[in-house]
Each structure stands twice: as structure tokens, then as C-alpha cells.
């Protein structure tokens, strides 16, 4: 198992727009493409409260490449993303980490 941790650093005041896009649109695309999410978090205490952190579970990097690329190329997703950012961008920067569990991890 591979866990992908993604951190979306939003433009100031744009986190609510990102959360709405995930709730209203993105999770439906994840379901369509079989992208299995582990969970989503916002920052309670830390250097910035304008971030969304989430984790996705993959069986392999090949699975990730196939499903993520299909999702990103979906014309409906491209149109949705453009429409939700028509006034101004939502995300300023994305951090992406691929994690593998240790032998003592409860989640493997």
C-alpha cells in the first residue's frame, strides 16, 4: 500500500471555495475513477490555516498514475475546475508526498 498525502495551500480567503469544490464536485470524480480517499483535514493550529491536507490510498504507483491521469484529463473536471476558479485561483501551491507504512504502523 502507498499513501499519497496532498496539501493544498490556498490563496487567502479561498479555503471555503476549495472545501465547497471537494464537497460538490471533486469527490464525485474520485468515485468515478476509483480514487480511494483515507481522509481530509484542515489546519487547526499551525503556520497557516489556509490549507487542506488529504490522503489517498493506492495499491501501486502504476494504479495512481492511471487513475489520477484519467481524472485530470476528464473534460468535465477541467470545465468544473475552470468554472470554480473563474474569478481567481483557489490553490497557490500543492505539496505532494508518497508514503509507505513502517512495519509497526497500525495502517498498512
ChimeraX attribute file (.defattr): number of C-alpha atoms within 10 A of each C-alpha:
attribute: neighborCount
match mode: 1-to-1
recipient: residues
	/A:1	13
	/A:2	16
	/A:3	22
	/A:4	20
	/A:5	18
	/A:6	17
	/A:7	20
	/A:8	20
	/A:9	20
	/A:10	22
	/A:11	16
	/A:12	13
	/A:13	11
	/A:14	18
	/A:15	20
	/A:16	12
	/A:17	16
	/A:18	23
	/A:19	15
	/A:20	12
	/A:21	16
	/A:22	14
	/A:23	11
	/A:24	10
	/A:25	16
	/A:26	18
	/A:27	15
	/A:28	14
	/A:29	16
	/A:30	17
	/A:31	11
	/A:32	11
	/A:33	16
	/A:34	13
	/A:35	19
	/A:36	13
	/A:37	16
	/A:38	12
	/A:39	11
	/A:40	14
	/A:41	11
	/A:42	16
	/A:43	12
	/A:44	10
	/A:45	7
	/A:46	8
	/A:47	8
	/A:48	12
	/A:49	15
	/A:50	20
	/A:51	25
	/A:52	19
	/A:53	17
	/A:54	18
	/A:55	20
	/A:56	18
	/A:57	18
	/A:58	19
	/A:59	10
	/A:60	11
	/A:61	14
	/A:62	10
	/A:63	13
	/A:64	17
	/A:65	12
	/A:66	11
	/A:67	18
	/A:68	15
	/A:69	12
	/A:70	12
	/A:71	20
	/A:72	12
	/A:73	11
	/A:74	13
	/A:75	11
	/A:76	13
	/A:77	16
	/A:78	12
	/A:79	11
	/A:80	15
	/A:81	16
	/A:82	13
	/A:83	11
	/A:84	16
	/A:85	15
	/A:86	10
	/A:87	8
	/A:88	11
	/A:89	15
	/A:90	22
	/A:91	20
	/A:92	12
	/A:93	12
	/A:94	13
	/A:95	10
	/A:96	14
	/A:97	11
	/A:98	14
	/A:99	13
	/A:100	13
	/A:101	12
	/A:102	9
	/A:103	8
	/A:104	7
	/A:105	8
	/A:106	7
	/A:107	10
	/A:108	11
